[in-house]
Amino acid sequence: MRVAVILNSVSRKKAGFFRYVYPALAQVATVDVWETRAQGHATALARQAAEEGFPCVLAAGGDGTLHQVLNGLHSGTQANLPTLGVIPLGTGNDFARLMNLQLKKTNWAARLLAPPQHIDIGKIRFGDGLGNTRYFINACSVGLGPDVVHRLAGSSRRLGPALTYLLAILRTFFTNRPQQVSVITNSMVWSGRLRVGAVANGRAFGNQIYIAPEASVTDGKLNVFIAGEFSLTELLKYLLQLKMGKIIRNERVYYGTARTVGLESIEPLWLEAEGELVCQLPADISLLAAAQPFLGVV
């Protein structure tokens, strides 16, 4: 078997990949390691790997690297998609955690040889006539999420993932202004000023913030989470609950499921996916059921 590893060259955990993962993969496969050279390069490398017929492509990095690799695989015209996997070398690693993939403890050779599982992904349409497309595997959001992404882009990660994300969220709260947003799904319409609006395939984003604790990547559903206006005290309270995987019981917080979601805003508002800024609203989001083969379960 041939395996292409798209490695985030600036990851602080890169040495861990070569120590713990590469030797295990090399026991059962021919492994090509391609390191990124610039922002967005992972997408081009993944597209190249798919065009060259690699049956398996692994994103070695964080959720952002995984997002780019996913989009590279889905940007071509080949009929058979490579199996996708993620080696957690990032800050949050929310999707890797969901799929029970760990840098040191996973039996990478066994996972590589196991039959792939087919999981759901999300599709975002945006731009003039909604003619542009981006895919996501974990979650996308509006409100605080994109503003936190902006702040994290220029921040140091030396404090560790948990504290880095918490400080970014708290600092962003004071500059974030809730805006009027309409959320239209195949089963409901919500309109109001929101702090956070998320559409999730996985259970958590932003380093273990469980916006959809009951989600499954194989249930054929997108999960919708909406939090309206709230104070700093409420933010801290709700963050703690979300970190613990609890459902927030508040009339300004909505949980639901959908197959299609439309997002509209009066003022310009960014949407991010897996920590990557995607577009300004409006955007239409849909589910692609069982659309991506992923590393098998052992």
N, C-alpha and C positions, 0 to 999 in steps of 0.2 A: 504494500500500500504506500502511496505517496501522500505526504501531508505537507501543506504550506502553513507555516506559522507567521502571522503578521504581528511583529513585535514592536510595541511602543518604545522607541529608542531612548526616551527621556524618563522612563519609569524608574523609580528608585528601587524597585524590586526586580530589576532585570537580572541581576546576579542569581536571584532565587530561581528564575526560570531555567538557567543553564545548570544549576546545581540539582534541582529536584525534578524538573519536568522533562527537559531535553533527553537525559539518559534513558528515562523510562520509555519515551516515545521512540527513540532510536533502536530500542530492542525489538520492536515489532513493525517498524515502518521506515521508509526513506524520508527524512525530514529536511525540508528546505526552510531556512529562517530568513525572512525578509524584514529588515528594520525600516521603520518609517523615517523620513527625512524632513517632513514639514507637516503642518496642520492639514488634515484632510488626505494625506498621502495613503493612509490605510485603505481608503475607499478604492483608489486606483490600483493598489496592490491586490486587493481582494478580487476586483474585476479581472485583473490579469491572471490570477490563480484559477478562477473559474473558466476563463477562456482557454487556458492551457490544460484543462481537464483534470485538475487535482480533485480527487474524490472527497477530501476533507480539508477544511480551512479553519485554523484556530486563531482567535483574536487574543493575543497576549498583551493585556493591558487592563484598563478599567472599563466602565460602562460606555464611555465615549468611544473608545477604540472598538468595542463590540458593535456599537451603533454604526460606525463608519464601515466596518467589515460587512455587516448585514446589508448595507446599502450598496456596497460594491458587488456583492453576490447577486443582488436583484436588479442590477443596472444593465445586465447583458441580455442576450437573446437565447442562451443555451437552454435546452429543454430540461436537463437534469441538474438540479442544484447540488452543489457540494454539501456534505454534512458540515454543520457549523458547531464550533465549540468556543469556550472562553477560558483562558488561563488567568486567574485573578491577580493582576499586578497593579491595580488602581487604588484609588482612595476609598470609594464606596463599595464597589463590587456587589451591588445589590442583586443583579441577575445571577451571577455565579453562585452567590449564597442560596438563592432560590433553587438552583439546580444542583445544590450540594456538591459544588466543585471547589476544592481547597488546594492551595499551592503545594503544601507539604503532605497532606493526608490522603489525597485522592490517588487511587490506583489508576494512573493515567493510561497505562498499557491496556488494562482491562476495559476501561471506558472507550478507548479507541477501537477495540475489537468487537465491542458489543453492538448489536443491531441498533441503528439510530431510531430515535423517537421523533414523531412528527408533531411539531408544536405550532400554536397560533402566533401570528404577528399582526401588527397594526399597520395600516396604510394611511398616510396623510396626503391630501390633495390641497394645493394652495396656489396663489398667484392668479394672474389674469385668466379668467375662464376656468380657474382651478386646473390649469394645464401642467403644473409641476407636481412631482411625486417624491415623497420620502417615506421610508419604512422605519418602524420602531419595534423593538422586541420586548421592552420592559414597560416604559411609561413615557407620556408626554404631558406637559403642563403649561398653564398660563398663570399670571399673577406673580406671586413671590418667587416661583421657580426660576423663570428666566432672569429675574433681577439677581438672584443668588448666583446663577451661572456667571453673569457679568462680574460679580464681585470675586468669585473664586478664581476667575481667569488671571487675576493679578495678585493673588494671595499666596503666602507661604504655606506649605503643608507640614512644617516641622512639628506642629502641635499634635499631629495624629488626626485620623479621619473624623472621629467623633467630635472633638473640640473644634476642629477646623470648620466643619459644617455648622455646628451650633453657633459659633461666633458670626459666621457669614449670614445666617438666618436672622439673628438678633440685630446685627448692624443694618441689614437690608430692610428690616421691618420699619425703621424710622424714616426711610426715604421712599418706601413703596407706598403708592397711593391707590387704594381700591378703585377699580374702574367698572363701569357698567358693561356687563357681558351677558350674552344670550347663549344658552346651551340647549340645543335641540337634538333629541335622540329619536329613535324609532318608536319610543313609548312615552316621552314626556318633554315638556318645555320648561326651562328654568331661566329667569331673567333677574338680574340684580347686580349690586356691587359686590365683588368678591375679593378675597385675599388669595385664595388658592383654588384653581380648577385643574383637575387631573383626569386623564384617561389612561387607564392602566391595563396591561396584559399580565404583568407580574404583581407581586404583593406589596413591594416596598420600593421607595426611591429616596434619594438624598441621604444615603447611609442609614438604612434601617428605619425609615419613617413609613409605617405600615398603613398606607392609604386604602389598601384593598386586602385586608388580612385573609379573606376567604377566596381570593382569586386563584385560578388554575390556568396554566398555559395550554391546556388541552380541552377546555370546556366550551369552546366556541363562543365566548362572551368577552366583551370589553367591560371593565369596571369604571364607573364614573364617581368621582369624589369632588364635592364642591363645598368650600368653606367661605361664608360671607364675611362681612366686616366683624372684627373682634379686636379687643384690646391687647396690650402687651402681656398683661396678667393672664388673660385667656390663652394667648399664644403659648406661653410657658406651660400652662396646665394641659392644653391639648397636645403639645409636642410630647410631653411625658406619656400621655395616654397612647398616642400613636406609636411611640417607641416601644411600648409594652404590647403592641398588637391589639389594643382595645378599640371598640367602636365608640365614637363620640356621640353622646346623646344630647343633642342640641338642635333646636328648630332652624338654626342658621347653617347647619351642616347636613349635606345630602349624600347618601350612598345609593347607587343603583347599578344596573347592568344594561348593556345595549349592544347592538351589532353595528349601528352607525351613530356618529356624533357630529353635529355641526357646531362650530364656535364662531361667534360674531361679536364685534365690539364697535362702539362708536368712535373712540379714539384709537390711535395706533397702539397695538398690544402684541408683544412677542410671544411665540410659542417655542418651547424647547423640548427636545426628546433625548433622554439619556445624557443630559448635560451638554448637549449640542444645540445651539440656536438654529432653528429651522426656518421660521417665517414670521411675518406679521399676519394677524387675522384679517379676513376670514380664512377658515380652514375646514375641510370635511375629512372626517376620520372614519375608517371602516375596518372591519376585522377580516383577515384572511385566515380561515380555519385550516389547521394542519398544513400550513404552507411552507414550513422550514424544517428539514431534517436536522436534528440536533444530536449531540453525543449521547450514546445509549446509556441506560441505567444498568448498574451491576449490583 
